[in-house]
Amino acid sequence: MLRAFDGRVDAIFFCHGVINFMGGIDGNLPEWDLSQKVNVRATMQFLSITMPFLRMTKGSATILSSSAGEKPWPGHTIYNSSMASLNMMVRCAALENAHHLVRVNAVAPGYVRSESARMNPDFHNVLTRE
């Protein structure tokens, strides 16, 4: 598919993912696997497909992450862990591709007051305390 663009990819932005409102220590392995597959593995797979094209143009990749990968959110072990893994993958990809002059960065916004987040009052209240 990328060859239809004559192999020219200057920049790519990854904006996908899943979040759940549950911890992971209780042994919810299917949710753990889903979060890792969607949030981390899919990003790595697509980044590895597009990297040769980004190297040709000295392009950039930007990945949407979350501050939950740096500072854990209560009750979100599964999501926090996948974001921490994604953030480390971005750092490694940046180091591995710097000599090709390809930039790899993450944007990691903090908590967003949304209807979805308000559905979990304990989580919402902890993160919105003054």
N, C-alpha and C positions, 0 to 999 in steps of 0.2 A: 504494500500500500504506500509506503513512504517513497518508493522509487517513482511513483507517479508525480512526485514533487521534484523530480530530478535529484533526489537525495539531499535537498537543501532544507535543513531544519535549524533555525537560528535560536529558537527558544521553545521550551515546553513547560507547561504548568500542570502539576498534578493536584487535583482537587477531588478527592473521593475518600470514602471511609465509612466505618460503622462505629457506633457508640452504643453501649448498653449501661444500664443503671444497676450494676451488680458487682460484687466483689468476685474474686477468683480463687481465693484460698479454700472455699468450700468445695472445690473440685468440679466446677462446671467446665469440663474440658471441651465440649462442643462449642461453647461460646468463646473460649480461649482460642481454639483453632480458627474459628471464623474471623475473629478480630485480627489475629496474626496474618491470616491469608489475605484479607482485604486491605488492611492498613499497611502492612509491611511487604509481604511477598509480591503482591500485585504491583506495588511501586517499584520494587527491585527488578521485577521481570520487565516491566515496560521501560524502565531506565536503561537496562542492559540492551534492550532492542534499539533504543534511540541514541545511545551513546556514540556509536560510530558516526552517525550523522552530525551530532553536536560537535564532535571532534573535528570534522571537516570544516565547520563554520566557526569554530571557537565560540560556540553558543553557550547557552545557560539553561539549567533546569531549576525550577522552583517548585518545592513541595509544600503543600499545606499540611502543617502538623498541629500541635497543640501544646499549650503551656503545661498540660497534664504530664507531658513527658519529662519535664524538669522539676515540677513541684506537684506531688501527687494530690489528686482530688479524693476526698473521703468516699469510700464505698465503690471505687472504680478500679480495682486492682487490674482487671482485664484490659480496660482501655488505657490506663496509665502505663502499663507494661508495653503495650503495642506502640504507644507514642514514644516511649523511651527508646525502644528498639528502632523505630523509624528515625528518630533524631540521631542516633549513633550511625545508622546506615548512611544518612545524609552527610555527616561529618567525614566518614570514611570515603564515600564517593567523591567528596570535594578534595580530599587529600590525594586520592588515587588519580584524579583527572586534572589537577592543577598544572602539571607539566604539559598538558595538552591545551592549556589556556581555556578550559571549560569550567564555568562556574556552576557549582551545585549548592543551593541554599534552601533553607526551610523558613517559612513564615509560621510562627507559633502564637496565634492569638490566645488570650485568656478566656475566662468564662464569659459566655454570651447569655444574657437574660432572655431566654426564649420560652415559648409555650412548652416545648419538649423538656427543657430543664425544670420548669416549674412543676411538672408532673411528679417530680421527686422532691418534696418539700424539705427533707432533711439536707439534701445536697445543696439545694438552692439557698437555704437559710445559712448554711456554713460558709458558702462562698460570697454571700452578699452582706455579711456583717460589716459594720463600720468599724 
